[in-house]
């Protein structure tokens, strides 16, 4: 151990004493009504600097880098005191709890600011001088109320919102004392003597500080901890404040307790109002999006009345109702998702006072896929041709604010990242301004944004974006739960609509399947009957045509049965097909094309009216592929093209990408094309653009499912089908064409 009589020993003893002192001082160890002993100084510290005579005194480096008092921190504090002759108050160890309290009680709100200002006015009227209220947030101290002679306040530069430098703080010592702090002469107290605010000529002569403390969790009956969050400061510049009398201490204590009670009462009233609004908003959304539409659709089909809000006694919600009805007056699609999303957005903004903008963005263009590690990631669907993600709803109180436009090429990666983070963790963090804040550049200027994503299984549906520009506002857990509840109701509406549509589609399928099965079955039975008659009458020359007719009917019957059975397996998540193995893709394509030639349309003369051609890139086409799935994808695409192409041409193209890691299988036809209104339902089961067309409406759904699946040894694939319109001459009507492309990443043989 170092000798305390040596310089090094003296320095070590001094540092140890300062460390112990600061650790105790930061936790309120010393009584506030007794003199605080100063620890010994080091003989090797720099001499004092010249005193500062300006209230704008600044320091480049903070003395206390954290709430922990280490020997190094104690050394900086000791050296600071030796140079400036006053003690900067340590940071209290309860900063995180204090932050929670400020957020919970919403101490930056206008109502709480009025409560604080009223208490400050009372103290100033009773004690005179200048009175302020300082709120402690993180390591910063900010003035939230000021009272006193205006000319003095202006001269000193005190105003609401001013942040005080921790090193020159007077009230920082009060928050540590955890009780009223009275300093009759700041210049004679070693902790304040050199402080710029305690200058003998024009600084504060006497100081009185009273701590305002609040419960950490006011909603919990088991949480009894009380933490100081701010200080009422009474400062006297012209004369010294005499020692406080008992009635003066009582008045100061009563005012601080009254303020604590008022802050608590305001919190309770605001919380009850907020919770009531939230409950009623959720209830109203359920009533208007689930109960009434379902009852109306079951009784009379799609409902004809617009959704309405039943809460007329709340001005905020009444305003939301009026905005919604105005929007509905211009939109007759009362059962569409965007109308119900607008209702949800209006109710959210009506229930949360601080919220200024709410948006609902449709993310169904994004798909969940498995990466090489087996993790779920999100990517833009290959068949997406949208320039921007659809904005289902937008409700904003900021004047002259245009709805945001989330361009796909600029925001898809941002949305994918948000979706991935939501899937990995249930915790939702608000977004604040910074260099990499994703969606903030596309939203109104705000201090905080809250994104909440919603899924159906692993499939993204939409994201709710909530924005506010209220200073220091932080979304509470109750706010997040409320917004999540609104999103869950909206998601339930989507799922309900899907169930109703699926039920209607299945009903239509079951009602038509008898016809779909009866027609080819009747063809088979009729063919057999005609063949029997031909044999009995010796009309052997009719046999080829009768056999071809019977075979065609049997093939159609087999396709319908296969589609129906495969749909059952795919809808349950089971894999249809065989395991991947090495095959020659050229042979597979040519074989499928030859099998389909007899199905091509013929003209009145019996000649083929459609030309089927195959274009294959010259290369070795041996590859590891799921033979059954690959053949089924091509067969479904080709039979679909044959079904709708009465004349013209069908072209099958097989090529590889420039990186040689994928094959591109295309089927192009010159048929009538696709109605744009039907394009969004193209890959849904039991759907047909022409209800009179043969088939069960499952072919493209199965093709999409086989293309999108991921199996061992395979990487994600993609399928797209889009209408194409060839160039046309003026006055000449040219048929539209369709182009189905299947892009599949495969394994080529090695060696």
C-alpha positions in Angstrom: 0.0 0.0 0.0 1.3 3.4 -0.9 2.7 5.6 2.0 0.1 8.3 2.7 2.9 10.7 3.6 4.5 10.5 0.1 3.1 12.6 -2.7 1.8 9.4 -4.4 0.3 8.2 -1.2 -1.4 11.6 -0.6 -2.8 11.5 -4.2 -4.1 7.9 -3.7 -5.8 8.8 -0.4 -7.3 11.9 -1.9 -8.7 9.9 -4.9 -10.1 7.2 -2.7 -11.8 9.8 -0.5 -13.3 11.6 -3.5 -14.6 8.3 -4.9 -16.3 7.4 -1.7 -17.7 10.9 -1.2 -19.2 11.1 -4.7 -20.7 7.6 -4.5 -22.5 8.6 -1.2 -23.4 12.0 -2.4 -25.1 10.7 -5.5 -27.4 8.5 -3.4 -28.5 11.2 -0.9 -26.3 9.9 1.9 -25.7 13.3 3.5 -28.4 15.2 5.3 -29.4 18.4 3.4 -29.7 20.5 6.5 -26.1 20.0 7.6 -22.8 21.2 6.2 -21.2 18.8 3.7 -17.5 18.0 4.3 -15.2 18.5 1.4 -12.8 15.6 0.6 -9.1 16.3 0.6 -7.5 17.6 -2.5 -4.4 16.4 -4.3 -1.2 18.4 -4.1 -0.5 17.7 -7.7 -3.7 19.2 -9.3 -3.5 22.2 -11.6 -3.9 25.6 -9.8 -7.4 27.3 -10.0 -8.3 29.1 -13.1 -9.5 32.7 -13.2 -13.2 32.9 -12.1 -15.8 33.2 -14.9 -18.2 36.1 -14.8 -20.6 35.1 -17.5 -23.8 33.0 -17.3 -23.0 31.4 -20.6 -20.1 29.5 -19.1 -19.5 26.3 -21.2 -17.3 23.2 -20.9 -16.1 21.0 -23.7 -16.1 17.6 -22.0 -18.6 16.3 -19.4 -17.2 15.5 -16.0 -19.6 12.6 -15.5 -19.7 10.2 -18.5 -22.2 7.9 -16.7 -24.0 7.3 -13.5 -21.3 5.1 -12.2 -18.7 6.8 -10.0 -15.3 5.1 -10.8 -11.9 6.3 -9.6 -11.3 7.9 -13.1 -14.6 9.8 -12.8 -13.8 10.8 -9.3 -10.4 12.1 -10.5 -12.0 14.3 -13.1 -14.5 15.7 -10.6 -11.7 16.4 -8.1 -9.5 18.1 -10.8 -12.6 20.1 -12.0 -13.2 21.4 -8.5 -9.5 22.3 -7.9 -9.5 24.3 -11.2 -13.0 26.0 -10.9 -13.6 25.9 -7.2 -17.1 24.4 -7.3 -18.5 20.8 -7.5 -20.5 19.8 -10.5 -23.4 17.5 -9.2 -23.0 13.8 -10.1 -25.5 12.1 -12.2 -28.1 10.3 -10.1 -28.2 6.5 -10.4 -32.0 6.5 -11.2 -31.9 8.1 -14.6 -33.7 5.3 -16.4 -36.5 5.2 -13.8 -36.8 9.0 -14.2 -37.1 8.6 -17.9 -40.0 6.1 -17.5 -41.8 8.5 -15.1 -41.5 11.4 -17.5 -43.0 9.3 -20.3 -45.7 7.8 -18.2 -47.0 11.0 -16.7 -46.5 12.9 -20.0 -44.7 15.7 -18.2 -44.1 17.6 -21.5 -47.8 17.8 -22.4 -49.6 21.2 -22.2 -51.8 20.1 -19.3 -48.9 19.0 -17.2 -47.0 22.2 -18.1 -49.9 24.3 -16.9 -49.8 22.4 -13.5 -46.1 23.0 -13.2 -46.4 26.7 -14.1 -49.1 27.2 -11.5 -47.0 25.7 -8.7 -44.0 27.9 -9.8 -46.2 31.0 -9.8 -47.3 30.2 -6.2 -43.7 29.8 -4.9 -42.6 33.0 -6.6 -45.5 35.0 -5.2 -44.7 33.7 -1.7 -40.9 33.9 -1.7 -40.2 36.5 -4.3 -37.0 36.4 -6.5 -37.0 34.1 -9.5 -38.6 30.7 -9.4 -38.1 27.9 -12.0 -38.9 24.3 -12.4 -36.2 22.0 -13.7 -37.0 18.6 -15.2 -34.3 16.0 -15.3 -34.3 13.9 -18.5 -31.3 11.6 -19.0 -28.2 13.6 -18.1 -29.9 16.8 -19.3 -31.8 19.4 -17.2 -34.4 21.6 -18.8 -36.4 24.5 -17.6 -40.2 23.8 -17.9 -41.5 26.8 -16.0 -40.2 30.3 -15.0 -41.7 33.1 -12.9 -40.3 36.4 -11.7 -39.6 39.9 -12.9 -39.6 39.8 -16.7 -36.6 42.2 -17.1 -34.5 40.0 -14.8 -35.6 36.8 -16.5 -34.7 38.3 -19.9 -31.4 39.6 -18.7 -30.4 36.1 -17.4 -31.8 34.4 -20.4 -34.1 32.0 -18.6 -36.9 30.6 -20.7 -39.0 27.5 -21.0 -37.2 24.8 -22.9 -33.7 26.0 -22.1 -31.3 23.2 -21.4 -28.9 23.7 -18.5 -25.3 22.6 -18.6 -24.9 19.8 -16.0 -21.6 21.2 -14.8 -23.1 24.5 -13.7 -26.4 23.1 -12.4 -27.6 24.4 -9.0 -30.7 22.2 -8.9 -28.7 19.1 -9.7 -27.6 19.1 -6.0 -31.2 19.3 -4.9 -32.3 16.2 -6.9 -29.5 14.3 -5.1 -30.5 15.4 -1.6 -34.0 14.0 -2.2 -35.3 16.7 0.2 -35.6 20.4 0.4 -32.2 22.2 0.0 -31.7 25.6 1.5 -28.3 27.4 0.8 -28.4 30.9 2.4 -25.1 32.0 0.8 -24.0 30.1 -2.3 -20.6 31.9 -2.5 -19.6 30.5 0.9 -20.6 26.9 0.2 -17.7 25.0 -1.3 -20.0 23.1 -3.7 -21.2 26.4 -5.3 -18.6 29.1 -4.7 -17.0 29.2 -8.2 -20.2 28.4 -10.1 -21.0 31.2 -12.7 -24.6 31.3 -11.4 -23.2 32.0 -7.8 -21.1 35.0 -8.8 -21.0 37.5 -5.9 -21.7 40.6 -8.0 -24.6 39.5 -10.2 -25.2 35.9 -9.5 -27.6 34.0 -7.2 -27.0 34.8 -3.5 -29.5 32.4 -1.9 -31.0 29.2 -3.2 -34.0 27.1 -2.1 -34.7 23.9 -3.9 -37.7 21.5 -3.4 -37.8 18.1 -5.1 -40.9 16.9 -6.8 -41.2 13.1 -6.7 -43.6 10.7 -8.4 -44.3 7.0 -8.3 -42.4 4.9 -10.9 -45.5 3.0 -11.9 -48.7 4.7 -10.9 -50.9 2.0 -12.4 -49.3 -0.7 -10.2 -50.5 -1.4 -6.7 -47.3 -3.3 -5.9 -44.8 -0.7 -7.2 -44.2 1.8 -4.3 -40.9 3.3 -5.5 -40.9 7.1 -5.6 -38.3 9.0 -7.6 -37.5 12.7 -7.9 -38.1 14.0 -11.4 -37.7 17.7 -11.0 -37.0 20.6 -8.7 -38.8 23.8 -7.8 -36.0 26.4 -7.6 -36.4 29.7 -5.7 -33.4 31.9 -6.4 -32.6 35.4 -4.9 -30.2 37.7 -6.7 -30.7 41.1 -4.9 -30.6 40.0 -1.3 -30.0 37.0 0.9 -32.9 34.8 1.9 -33.1 34.7 5.7 -33.2 31.3 7.4 -36.6 29.6 6.6 -39.2 29.7 9.3 -41.4 26.7 10.0 -44.4 28.2 8.1 -42.2 28.9 5.1 -41.0 25.3 5.0 -44.6 24.2 5.4 -45.7 26.3 2.5 -42.9 25.0 0.2 -43.7 21.4 1.2 -47.4 21.9 0.6 -46.9 23.4 -2.8 -44.6 20.6 -3.9 -47.0 18.0 -2.6 -49.9 19.7 -4.3 -48.0 19.7 -7.6 -47.3 15.9 -7.2 -51.0 15.3 -6.5 -52.0 17.4 -9.5 -49.6 15.7 -11.8 -50.9 12.3 -10.6 -54.6 13.4 -11.0 -53.9 14.7 -14.5 -52.3 11.4 -15.4 -55.2 9.5 -14.0 -57.8 11.6 -15.9 -55.8 11.5 -19.1 -55.3 7.8 -18.8 -58.9 7.0 -18.1 -60.0 9.2 -21.0 -57.4 7.7 -23.3 -58.3 4.1 -22.3 -62.0 4.8 -22.8 -61.4 6.3 -26.2 -59.3 3.3 -27.1 -61.8 0.8 -25.9 -64.7 2.5 -27.8 -62.6 2.9 -30.9 -61.8 -0.8 -31.0 -65.4 -1.7 -30.2 -66.7 0.6 -33.0 -64.2 -0.8 -35.5 -65.3 -4.4 -34.7 -68.9 -3.4 -35.1 -68.4 -1.6 -38.4 -65.9 -4.0 -40.0 -66.8 -7.4 -38.7 -70.3 -7.6 -37.2 -72.4 -5.4 -39.5 -70.8 -6.4 -42.8 -71.0 -10.1 -41.9 -74.6 -9.9 -40.9 -75.5 -7.8 -44.1 -73.6 -10.2 -46.4 -75.2 -13.2 -44.9 -78.7 -11.7 -45.2 -78.5 -9.7 -48.4 -75.1 -10.2 -50.0 -72.5 -7.4 -49.9 -73.7 -4.6 -47.6 -75.0 -1.4 -49.2 -74.6 1.0 -46.2 -71.5 2.9 -45.4 -69.6 2.1 -42.2 -70.5 4.7 -39.6 -69.1 5.6 -36.2 -71.5 5.4 -33.3 -69.5 7.6 -30.8 -71.1 11.1 -31.1 -70.3 12.4 -27.6 -66.5 12.6 -28.1 -65.4 15.6 -30.2 -62.2 13.9 -31.5 -64.1 10.8 -32.6 -67.0 12.9 -34.0 -64.4 14.7 -36.1 -63.1 11.3 -37.3 -66.6 10.2 -38.1 -67.2 13.3 -40.2 -63.9 12.9 -42.1 -64.7 9.3 -42.8 -68.2 9.9 -44.0 -66.9 12.6 -46.3 -64.5 10.1 -47.8 -67.2 7.4 -48.1 -69.5 9.8 -49.9 -67.0 9.7 -52.8 -66.4 6.0 -52.7 -69.1 3.4 -53.2 -66.8 0.4 -52.5 -68.1 0.1 -48.9 -66.8 -3.4 -48.4 -63.3 -2.8 -49.7 -60.2 -3.0 -47.5 -59.2 0.6 -48.1 -62.5 1.9 -46.7 -62.2 -0.1 -43.5 -58.5 0.9 -43.3 -59.6 4.6 -43.5 -62.1 4.0 -40.7 -59.3 2.5 -38.5 -56.9 5.3 -39.3 -59.5 7.9 -38.4 -60.4 6.2 -35.1 -56.7 5.9 -34.2 -56.0 9.6 -34.7 -59.2 10.5 -32.9 -58.3 8.4 -29.8 -54.7 9.5 -29.5 -54.5 13.3 -28.9 -50.8 13.6 -29.8 -51.0 11.6 -33.0 -51.0 13.9 -36.1 -50.9 11.4 -39.0 -51.9 7.7 -39.4 -51.3 5.7 -42.6 -52.0 2.1 -43.6 -49.8 0.7 -46.3 -50.7 -2.5 -48.3 -47.7 -4.8 -48.2 -49.3 -7.9 -49.9 -46.9 -7.4 -52.8 -44.1 -8.7 -50.5 -43.6 -12.4 -50.0 -42.1 -14.5 -47.3 -39.4 -16.9 -48.5 -36.7 -19.1 -46.9 -33.1 -18.1 -47.4 -30.2 -20.6 -47.6 -30.1 -20.8 -43.7 -33.8 -21.7 -43.5 -34.7 -18.3 -42.1 -37.8 -16.5 -43.2 -37.0 -13.3 -45.1 -39.1 -11.0 -47.2 -38.8 -10.0 -50.9 -40.8 -8.3 -53.6 -43.0 -10.8 -55.5 -41.8 -11.4 -59.0 -45.1 -10.7 -60.5 -45.4 -7.2 -58.9 -45.7 -4.4 -61.4 -46.8 -1.7 -59.0 -44.8 1.6 -59.1 -45.7 2.2 -55.4 -47.1 0.3 -52.5 -50.8 1.1 -52.2 -51.7 3.5 -49.5 -54.9 2.1 -48.1 -55.6 4.9 -45.7 -54.2 8.3 -44.7 -55.5 10.6 -42.0 -53.5 13.7 -41.2 -54.1 16.9 -39.2 -51.1 18.8 -40.5 -52.3 21.4 -43.1 -51.2 21.1 -46.7 -49.7 17.7 -46.2 -49.9 15.4 -49.2 -50.3 11.7 -48.6 -46.9 9.9 -48.9 -46.0 7.8 -51.9 -43.9 4.8 -51.1 -42.2 3.9 -54.4 -41.4 0.2 -54.7 -37.9 0.7 -56.0 -37.0 2.9 -53.0 -38.9 1.5 -50.1 -39.3 -2.2 -50.7 -36.0 -3.0 -48.9 -37.0 -0.7 -46.0 -40.3 -2.5 -45.6 -38.6 -5.9 -45.9 -36.3 -4.9 -43.1 -39.1 -3.7 -40.9 -41.0 -7.0 -41.5 -38.0 -9.1 -40.6 -37.5 -7.2 -37.3 -41.2 -7.5 -36.4 -41.0 -11.3 -37.0 -37.9 -11.7 -34.9 -39.1 -9.7 -31.9 -42.4 -8.8 -30.3 -40.9 -5.5 -29.1 -41.8 -2.5 -31.2 -39.6 0.6 -31.1 -40.6 4.0 -32.3 -38.5 5.5 -35.1 -36.9 8.9 -34.4 -34.9 11.3 -36.6 -31.4 10.1 -37.6 -29.2 9.3 -40.5 -30.7 5.9 -41.2 -34.3 6.1 -40.2 -35.9 4.4 -43.2 -39.4 5.7 -43.8 -39.1 9.1 -42.1 -38.1 11.0 -45.3 -41.5 9.9 -46.8 -43.6 11.0 -43.8 -44.5 14.4 -42.4 -41.8 16.2 -40.4 -42.1 14.5 -37.0 -40.1 13.6 -33.9 -41.4 10.1 -33.6 -43.0 7.4 -35.8 -44.4 4.1 -34.8 -44.6 1.3 -37.4 -46.6 -1.8 -36.7 -46.7 -4.7 -39.2 -49.4 -7.3 -39.5 -49.2 -10.7 -41.1 -51.4 -13.7 -42.0 -49.2 -16.5 -41.0 -45.9 -15.6 -42.6 -47.4 -13.5 -45.4 -47.3 -9.7 -44.9 -50.6 -7.9 -45.1 -50.2 -4.2 -44.2 -48.3 -1.9 -41.9 -49.8 0.9 -39.8 -47.6 4.1 -39.5 -48.4 6.5 -36.7 -46.6 9.9 -36.5 -46.4 12.8 -34.0 -44.4 16.0 -33.8 -45.1 16.6 -30.1 -41.7 17.3 -28.4 -40.3 14.4 -26.4 -43.4 12.3 -27.0 -42.9 8.6 -26.6 -45.5 6.0 -27.5 -46.5 4.1 -24.4 -47.1 0.4 -24.2 -50.8 1.1 -23.9 -50.7 3.1 -27.2 -48.9 0.3 -29.0 -51.4 -2.3 -27.7 -54.3 -0.1 -28.8 -52.9 0.4 -32.3 -52.1 -3.4 -32.5 -55.7 -4.1 -31.5 -57.0 -1.9 -34.3 -54.7 -3.7 -36.7 -55.8 -7.1 -35.5 -59.4 -6.1 -36.2 -58.5 -4.9 -39.6 -56.6 -8.1 -40.3 -59.6 -10.1 -39.1 -61.7 -8.2 -41.6 -59.2 -9.3 -44.4 -59.3 -12.9 -43.2 -63.1 -12.7 -42.9 -63.4 -11.5 -46.5 -61.0 -14.2 -47.6 -63.1 -16.9 -45.9 -66.3 -15.5 -47.4 -64.7 -15.3 -50.8 -63.2 -18.8 -50.5 -66.5 -20.2 -49.2 -68.3 -18.6 -52.2 -65.6 -19.9 -54.6 -65.8 -23.4 -53.2 -69.6 -23.3 -53.3 -69.4 -22.2 -56.9 -66.8 -24.9 -57.5 -68.9 -27.6 -56.0 -72.0 -26.5 -57.9 -70.0 -26.5 -61.2 -67.8 -29.5 -60.5 -70.7 -31.8 -61.3 -70.9 -30.2 -64.7 -67.1 -30.2 -65.1 -66.9 -33.9 -64.3 -70.2 -34.9 -66.1 -69.2 -33.4 -69.4 -65.9 -35.4 -70.0 -67.4 -38.4 -68.3 -70.4 -38.2 -70.6 -67.9 -37.9 -73.5 -66.1 -41.1 -72.3 -69.3 -43.1 -71.9 -70.7 -41.8 -75.2 -67.4 -42.7 -77.0 -67.5 -46.2 -75.6 -71.2 -46.6 -76.6 -70.4 -45.3 -80.2 -67.3 -47.6 -80.4 -69.5 -50.6 -79.4 -72.1 -49.6 -82.1 -69.3 -49.2 -84.7 -68.0 -52.6 -83.9 -71.5 -54.2 -84.0 -72.1 -52.6 -87.4 -68.7 -53.2 -88.8 -67.9 -49.5 -89.2 -64.2 -49.9 -88.4 -63.2 -46.7 -90.3 -64.9 -44.6 -87.6 -62.8 -46.1 -84.9 -59.8 -43.7 -85.0 -62.1 -40.6 -84.6 -64.2 -42.3 -81.9 -61.1 -43.3 -80.0 -59.6 -39.8 -80.2 -62.8 -38.3 -78.9 -62.9 -40.8 -76.0 -59.3 -40.3 -75.2 -59.7 -36.5 -75.2 -62.6 -36.7 -72.8 -60.7 -39.1 -70.5 -57.7 -36.8 -70.5 -59.9 -33.8 -69.6 -61.5 -35.8 -66.8 -58.0 -36.8 -65.5 -56.8 -33.2 -65.5 -59.8 -32.0 -63.4 -59.3 -34.8 -60.9 -55.5 -34.3 -60.7 -56.0 -30.5 -60.2 -58.5 -31.1 -57.4 -56.3 -33.7 -55.6 -53.2 -31.5 -56.0 -55.0 -28.5 -54.6 -55.9 -30.4 -51.5 -52.3 -31.4 -50.9 -50.9 -27.9 -51.7 -53.4 -26.1 -49.5 -52.3 -28.3 -46.6 -48.6 -27.6 -47.2 -47.7 -31.0 -48.6 -45.3 -31.2 -51.5 -46.6 -32.4 -54.8 -44.0 -34.1 -57.0 -41.0 -36.2 -56.7 -37.5 -35.6 -55.4 -34.9 -33.6 -57.3 -32.8 -35.7 -59.7 -30.8 -35.2 -62.8 -32.8 -34.9 -66.0 -32.4 -33.5 -69.5 -34.7 -30.4 -69.7 -34.6 -30.3 -73.5 -36.2 -33.8 -73.7 -38.8 -32.9 -71.1 -39.9 -29.7 -72.9 -40.1 -31.5 -76.3 -42.0 -34.4 -74.9 -44.6 -32.2 -73.2 -45.0 -30.2 -76.4 -45.6 -33.3 -78.5 -48.2 -34.6 -75.9 -50.1 -31.3 -76.3 -50.1 -31.1 -80.1 -53.4 -33.1 -80.5 -55.2 -30.5 -78.2 -54.4 -27.6 -80.6 -57.5 -25.9 -82.1 -58.4 -26.9 -85.7 -60.2 -25.0 -88.4 -63.3 -26.1 -90.3 -61.1 -28.0 -92.8 -59.5 -30.0 -90.0 -56.2 -28.3 -90.2 -54.4 -26.9 -87.1 -55.3 -23.2 -86.6 -52.5 -22.8 -84.0 -48.8 -23.2 -84.6 -46.9 -24.6 -81.6 -43.1 -24.0 -81.8 -40.3 -24.7 -79.3 -37.2 -22.5 -79.0 -34.3 -24.0 -77.0 -30.9 -22.4 -76.3 -28.0 -24.6 -77.6 -26.3 -26.0 -74.5 -26.1 -29.1 -72.4 -29.5 -29.2 -70.6 -28.7 -31.9 -68.1 -29.6 -30.5 -64.6 -30.8 -31.5 -61.2 -34.5 -30.8 -61.2 -37.8 -32.0 -59.7 -39.0 -33.8 -62.9 -42.6 -34.1 -61.9 -42.9 -30.5 -60.8 -41.0 -29.1 -63.8 -43.2 -31.1 -66.2 -46.4 -30.1 -64.4 -45.5 -26.4 -64.5 -44.9 -26.5 -68.2 -48.0 -28.7 -68.9 -50.2 -26.4 -66.9 -48.9 -23.3 -68.7 -49.1 -24.9 -72.1 -52.6 -26.3 -71.7 -53.8 -22.9 -70.4 -52.4 -21.3 -73.5 -54.0 -23.9 -75.8 -57.4 -23.5 -74.0 -57.6 -19.7 -74.9 -55.7 -19.6 -78.2 -58.2 -20.3 -81.1 -55.7 -19.2 -83.8 -52.2 -17.8 -84.1 -49.2 -19.3 -82.4 -47.9 -20.6 -79.1 -44.1 -20.5 -78.4 -42.2 -22.4 -75.7 -38.8 -20.9 -74.9 -36.1 -22.5 -72.7 -33.0 -20.4 -72.0 -30.5 -19.8 -69.2 -29.5 -16.6 -67.5 -26.2 -14.8 -68.1 -24.9 -16.0 -64.7 -25.8 -19.6 -65.7 -27.5 -20.1 -62.3 -31.2 -20.2 -63.5 -33.3 -21.5 -66.3 -36.1 -19.4 -67.8 -39.1 -21.2 -69.1 -41.5 -19.1 -71.1 -44.9 -19.8 -72.7 -46.2 -17.1 -75.1 -49.5 -17.2 -76.9 -51.5 -14.9 -79.1 -54.8 -15.5 -77.3 -57.3 -12.8 -76.1 -55.1 -11.8 -73.2 -56.1 -11.1 -69.6 -58.6 -8.6 -68.3 -56.7 -6.2 -66.0 -59.6 -6.4 -63.5 -59.0 -10.1 -63.2 -55.2 -10.0 -63.1 -55.1 -9.7 -59.2 -57.0 -13.0 -58.9 -55.1 -14.9 -61.6 -53.3 -17.2 -59.2 -56.2 -17.7 -56.7 -57.9 -21.1 -56.5 -61.3 -21.8 -58.0 -61.2 -18.6 -60.1 -61.8 -18.4 -63.9 -61.9 -15.3 -66.0 -64.6 -17.0 -68.1 -67.0 -19.0 -66.0 -68.0 -21.0 -69.1 -64.4 -22.0 -69.9 -63.6 -25.7 -69.1 -61.6 -26.6 -66.0 -61.8 -26.1 -62.2 -59.9 -22.9 -62.0 -56.9 -24.5 -60.2 -54.3 -24.8 -62.9 -52.4 -21.5 -62.4 -52.8 -21.8 -58.6 -51.0 -25.2 -58.7 -48.4 -23.8 -61.1 -47.7 -20.9 -58.8 -47.5 -23.2 -55.7 -45.1 -25.5 -57.5 -42.9 -22.6 -58.6 -42.8 -20.9 -55.2 -42.0 -23.9 -53.1 -38.5 -24.5 -51.7 -37.2 -28.0 -51.5 -33.8 -29.4 -50.4 -31.2 -28.5 -53.0 -33.5 -25.8 -54.5 -33.4 -22.1 -54.3 -36.5 -19.8 -54.5 -38.1 -19.6 -58.0 -40.6 -17.1 -59.4 -43.5 -17.1 -61.8 -45.0 -14.2 -63.6 -47.8 -14.0 -66.1 -48.5 -10.7 -67.8 -50.6 -9.4 -70.8 -48.6 -8.1 -73.8 -50.0 -6.0 -76.6 -48.1 -6.2 -79.9 -47.6 -3.1 -82.0 -50.7 -2.4 -84.1 -51.3 -0.5 -87.3 -53.7 2.4 -87.4 -57.2 1.1 -88.0 -56.1 -2.5 -87.6 -57.2 -4.5 -84.5 -54.4 -6.8 -83.4 -55.0 -9.6 -80.8 -53.4 -9.3 -77.4 -51.0 -11.9 -76.2 -50.0 -13.4 -72.9 -46.6 -14.3 -71.7 -46.0 -16.7 -68.8 -42.5 -16.9 -67.5 -41.1 -19.4 -65.0 -37.6 -18.6 -63.7 -36.1 -21.5 -61.7 -32.7 -21.6 -60.0 -31.2 -25.1 -60.5 -28.1 -27.2 -60.0 -26.1 -28.1 -63.0 -24.1 -31.4 -62.8 -20.5 -31.1 -61.7 -17.4 -32.7 -63.2 
